[in-house]
């Protein structure tokens, strides 16, 4: 007697883990729209299609409306929306083609979503955080056609806990709920050196830096950088006491902060009389 498959194999295959279209848009506080497109599932077994007929002739019209206030297909996989939390959005399908292709939202800390009955295939297609009211943050995801590289752009930079930083040695900036965590396995203690791999997220860090004197500077780095000029961005003040505002790209890494694995960067300033406010303007990632 043959052993039944968990996921059925198609007759033909398209390119390995490709993704085309499938842009996420913000139309309302608890709703995202998913535009037309298609991709391979995470196991590279089947094609998940929105906006045109799939291999079996099924059609899921585009856009797909995703409502985080409900559970199940095209909603949250389980529970209620949480405030100030990063979520993953998955495209899901049925390899038997009995169920229509759709989407589901899950905590970004989950490696995979809790799937509705009848679904066995999924692919991560993006991330989106909530604000203090458990609504989706206003933003936009930009991408190049036929590309897995995406950039989340917040309509207003989101503040980190560093509102008036003045540390003259590298200090941690916790980006939890603003930037997704790097793939698990890059954990570290708080003791340098930090032998961590570069993560797969780049945060666009918005800073308002007020140097105490001309020539003072602000340095930003990932946690695996530790002194010795190993910064990834440096902002230099030209005039004392005049704010300098800049957006810089900085790699995000994992760090255990208060027993919780968190996405973080680091910063330091030249003088304890300097101050900096650090926010996140967005982040880039590859699917």
C-alpha positions in Angstrom: 0.0 0.0 0.0 1.5 3.4 -1.0 2.2 6.0 1.6 0.2 9.1 1.0 2.1 12.3 0.3 1.8 15.3 2.6 2.3 17.7 -0.3 1.6 16.6 -3.9 4.1 17.1 -6.8 3.2 19.1 -9.9 3.7 17.9 -13.4 6.2 20.7 -14.2 8.2 23.3 -12.4 9.0 27.0 -12.8 12.3 28.6 -11.6 13.5 27.8 -8.1 11.7 29.9 -5.4 10.8 32.7 -7.9 8.4 35.5 -6.9 6.6 37.9 -9.2 4.3 40.8 -8.2 2.5 40.1 -4.9 2.9 43.6 -3.5 1.3 44.5 -0.1 -0.6 47.8 0.1 -2.1 49.7 3.1 -5.7 50.7 2.4 -7.1 50.8 6.1 -6.0 50.4 9.7 -6.5 46.6 10.0 -6.4 45.7 6.3 -3.7 45.0 3.7 -4.3 44.4 0.0 -2.3 41.8 -1.8 -1.9 42.6 -5.5 -1.7 40.1 -8.4 1.3 37.8 -8.8 2.7 34.4 -8.2 5.5 32.5 -6.5 6.8 29.1 -5.6 5.9 27.8 -2.2 8.6 27.5 0.5 9.3 23.9 -0.4 9.6 24.8 -4.1 6.9 22.2 -4.9 3.9 24.2 -6.3 3.0 27.6 -7.7 0.8 29.9 -5.6 -1.1 32.3 -7.9 -3.2 35.5 -7.3 -5.1 37.3 -10.1 -4.9 34.7 -12.9 -5.8 31.0 -13.2 -3.5 28.6 -11.6 -2.4 25.2 -13.0 -5.8 23.7 -12.1 -7.7 26.5 -13.6 -8.7 28.1 -10.3 -8.9 31.9 -10.1 -8.3 33.9 -6.9 -9.2 37.5 -7.9 -6.8 40.3 -7.1 -6.4 42.2 -4.9 -6.8 39.9 -1.9 -8.0 41.8 1.1 -6.3 40.7 4.3 -8.1 41.6 7.6 -6.1 41.1 10.8 -9.2 41.5 12.9 -10.5 38.0 12.0 -9.0 34.5 12.2 -8.5 32.1 9.3 -8.0 32.5 5.6 -7.1 36.1 4.6 -6.9 36.9 8.3 -4.8 36.3 11.4 -3.9 32.7 12.0 -4.8 32.7 15.7 -5.6 35.0 18.6 -6.1 38.7 18.4 -3.9 41.5 17.0 -1.2 42.6 19.4 0.1 46.2 19.7 3.6 47.2 18.6 4.3 43.8 17.1 5.9 42.6 13.9 3.8 40.3 11.7 4.7 38.0 8.7 2.3 37.7 5.8 2.2 34.4 4.0 0.6 33.3 0.7 -1.0 29.9 1.3 -2.4 27.2 -1.0 -3.6 23.6 -1.3 -1.4 21.3 -3.3 -4.5 19.2 -4.2 -6.1 22.4 -5.6 -9.3 21.8 -3.6 -8.9 25.1 -1.7 -8.5 28.6 -3.2 -5.1 30.4 -2.9 -5.2 33.0 -0.2 -3.2 34.7 2.5 -2.6 34.6 6.3 -1.0 36.7 8.9 1.2 35.3 11.7 3.6 36.6 14.3 7.0 37.2 12.8 8.5 35.2 15.6 6.8 32.1 14.2 8.7 30.1 11.6 5.5 29.2 9.8 1.8 30.1 10.2 -0.9 28.1 11.7 -2.6 26.8 8.6 -6.4 26.7 8.0 -7.9 23.3 7.4 -7.2 22.0 3.9 -4.0 24.1 3.4 -0.5 22.6 3.2 1.6 25.0 1.2 2.9 28.5 2.1 5.4 31.2 1.2 6.5 34.3 3.2 5.7 37.4 1.1 6.3 40.2 3.5 6.3 41.8 6.9 4.2 44.5 8.5 4.1 45.8 12.1 1.3 47.1 14.2 1.2 50.4 16.2 0.1 51.0 19.8 -3.5 50.5 18.9 -2.9 47.1 17.2 -3.5 48.5 13.8 -1.2 48.2 10.9 1.4 50.9 10.7 0.9 53.2 7.7 3.6 52.4 5.1 4.4 51.1 1.7 6.5 48.2 0.3 8.6 49.0 -2.7 10.1 46.4 -5.0 11.5 45.8 -8.4 9.4 43.6 -10.8 10.2 39.9 -10.6 12.3 40.5 -7.5 12.4 39.0 -4.1 14.1 42.1 -2.7 11.7 44.4 -0.9 11.8 47.6 1.1 9.3 48.7 3.8 9.0 52.4 3.9 7.1 53.9 6.9 5.1 57.0 6.3 6.5 58.5 9.5 9.8 57.1 11.1 9.1 55.0 14.1 10.9 56.0 17.3 13.2 53.6 19.1 13.9 53.8 22.9 16.9 56.1 22.1 15.3 59.6 22.3 18.2 61.6 23.7 21.2 59.2 23.5 24.6 60.3 24.7 26.6 57.1 25.1 30.3 57.5 24.2 30.8 53.7 23.9 28.7 51.4 21.7 25.2 51.1 23.2 22.4 48.8 22.1 19.3 50.1 20.2 16.5 47.6 20.4 14.4 47.5 17.2 11.8 45.0 18.4 8.4 45.5 16.8 9.9 47.9 14.2 12.3 45.5 12.2 11.8 41.7 11.9 14.3 39.5 13.8 17.1 38.1 11.8 16.9 34.4 11.1 17.3 32.4 14.3 20.9 31.2 15.0 22.6 34.5 15.4 22.2 34.7 19.2 24.9 36.4 21.3 25.5 37.5 24.8 26.2 41.1 25.7 29.9 40.6 26.0 32.1 41.5 23.0 33.5 40.3 20.7 30.4 39.5 18.7 31.2 36.7 16.2 27.8 37.0 14.5 27.0 36.5 10.8 25.6 39.5 9.0 21.8 39.3 9.0 19.4 39.5 6.1 17.8 42.8 7.2 19.0 46.3 6.6 17.4 49.0 8.6 17.0 52.5 7.3 18.0 54.4 10.5 16.7 58.0 10.8 18.8 60.1 13.2 18.6 63.6 14.6 22.1 64.3 16.0 23.0 67.4 17.9 26.8 67.7 18.3 28.2 69.7 21.2 31.0 71.0 18.9 31.9 71.1 15.2 33.7 67.9 14.2 31.9 65.6 16.7 30.3 62.5 15.2 27.7 59.8 15.6 28.6 56.2 14.6 26.1 53.4 13.9 27.0 49.7 13.7 25.6 46.2 13.9 26.2 44.3 17.1 29.0 42.3 15.6 31.0 45.5 15.2 32.9 46.6 18.3 35.1 49.7 18.2 38.2 50.2 16.2 36.4 52.3 13.6 34.2 49.4 12.6 31.1 51.5 12.2 28.7 51.2 9.2 27.6 54.9 9.2 29.2 58.1 10.5 27.4 61.4 10.8 29.7 64.4 11.5 28.5 67.7 12.9 29.6 70.8 11.0 28.4 73.4 13.6 28.0 72.9 17.3 24.4 72.6 18.7 22.9 72.5 15.2 20.9 69.3 14.6 22.0 67.0 11.7 19.2 64.7 10.3 20.2 61.7 8.2 19.0 58.3 7.0 21.6 55.6 7.1 21.5 51.9 6.1 22.7 49.6 8.9 22.8 45.8 9.1 20.5 44.4 11.9 21.7 41.5 14.0 20.2 39.4 16.9 21.1 40.0 20.5 19.7 38.5 23.7 18.2 41.5 25.5 16.7 40.7 28.9 16.5 37.0 28.0 14.6 37.8 24.8 16.1 37.5 21.3 15.8 40.9 19.7 16.8 42.7 16.5 19.3 45.4 17.4 21.9 47.9 16.1 24.4 50.0 18.1 25.4 53.6 18.4 27.9 55.9 20.0 28.7 59.7 20.0 32.0 61.6 20.4 31.1 63.5 23.5 28.7 62.9 26.4 27.4 66.4 25.7 26.2 65.3 22.3 22.6 63.9 21.9 20.8 61.8 19.3 17.3 60.6 18.7 17.1 57.4 16.7 14.1 56.2 14.7 13.5 53.7 11.9 12.4 54.9 8.5 12.0 51.4 7.1 13.9 48.2 6.4 15.0 46.1 3.4 14.8 42.3 3.1 14.9 39.4 0.7 12.2 36.8 0.5 
